[in-house]
Amino acid sequence: MSDAVSALAGAAYEGYCQVSDAGLTGMVTIRGDLGAAKVKAAVKKATGVALPGQGAIVAAKGRKLAWMSPDELLLFCGYDEAPGLTAALTEALAGQHALVANVSDARVVLRVTGTQAREVIAKLTPADVSPGAFGPGQMRRTRLQQVAAGFHMPDETSFEVIAFRSVADYVFTLLSNAARPGGEVGLFDG
């Protein structure tokens, strides 16, 4: 069996913001009736993280749980934790109309960091990422140019972008081009 490798092999770009491969990240999709008490209890028990509200992401115990749609959550965890958490969630949700899948190898996580990270993302998405509309604790599922993506802000100066592994190089190139020195437009400058 081969060793797991990230889609971008640690790629990094230094522009007016930094763009980097976050490396191997565990990700587990959880689908079901998120309003059902049994589903909420099972997810919390198996992950240690409470369910986020609509459009939110919450963190606890080194894990993050993101609201992706009315019936879907995405759990971020250590890459090596994902198989065990998938099994635990599958067992915890037995008897419920639910689906749990380890999608770690199907996705990539990229980081955009720097004081103008918000501007880099704004150049590529139709989503409103202005300070009054989007910030830490929120999750957005949208597009970056022509591909599906999601993102959240761990803090005020960084974004974590999630995309399909098959378009990892394209998304890395988009973000790097948007962060190219001299490309600053001062979109969110006071």
LINCOR-V94809 format. One record per pair of residues at least 12 apart in sequence whose C-alpha atoms are under 6 Angstrom apart, sorted by sequence separation. I is the first residue (numbers start at 1). J is the second residue. If there is no record, write none. Layout:
BEGIN
i=I j=J
i=I j=J
END
This chain:
BEGIN
i=55 j=67
i=64 j=76
i=139 j=151
i=150 j=162
i=54 j=67
i=63 j=76
i=139 j=152
i=149 j=162
i=63 j=77
i=138 j=152
i=149 j=163
i=52 j=67
i=6 j=23
i=136 j=153
i=6 j=24
i=125 j=143
i=136 j=154
i=125 j=144
i=136 j=155
i=124 j=144
i=124 j=145
i=34 j=71
i=33 j=71
i=32 j=71
i=31 j=71
i=117 j=157
i=31 j=72
i=117 j=158
i=30 j=72
i=46 j=88
i=115 j=157
i=30 j=73
i=46 j=89
i=114 j=157
i=29 j=73
i=113 j=157
i=29 j=74
i=113 j=158
i=28 j=74
i=112 j=158
i=28 j=75
i=112 j=159
i=27 j=75
i=111 j=159
i=27 j=76
i=111 j=160
i=26 j=76
i=42 j=92
i=110 j=160
i=26 j=77
i=110 j=161
i=26 j=78
i=109 j=161
i=25 j=78
i=26 j=79
i=109 j=162
i=25 j=79
i=108 j=162
i=24 j=79
i=108 j=163
i=26 j=82
i=107 j=163
i=107 j=164
i=108 j=165
i=106 j=164
i=107 j=165
i=120 j=178
i=106 j=165
i=120 j=179
i=32 j=98
i=31 j=98
i=31 j=99
i=30 j=99
i=30 j=100
i=29 j=100
i=29 j=101
i=28 j=101
i=28 j=102
i=28 j=103
i=27 j=103
i=27 j=104
i=26 j=104
i=57 j=137
i=56 j=137
i=57 j=138
i=56 j=138
i=57 j=139
i=55 j=138
i=56 j=139
i=55 j=139
i=22 j=109
i=22 j=110
i=21 j=110
i=20 j=110
i=20 j=111
i=19 j=111
i=19 j=112
i=18 j=112
i=18 j=113
i=17 j=113
i=17 j=114
i=17 j=179
i=16 j=179
i=15 j=179
i=15 j=180
i=16 j=181
i=15 j=181
END
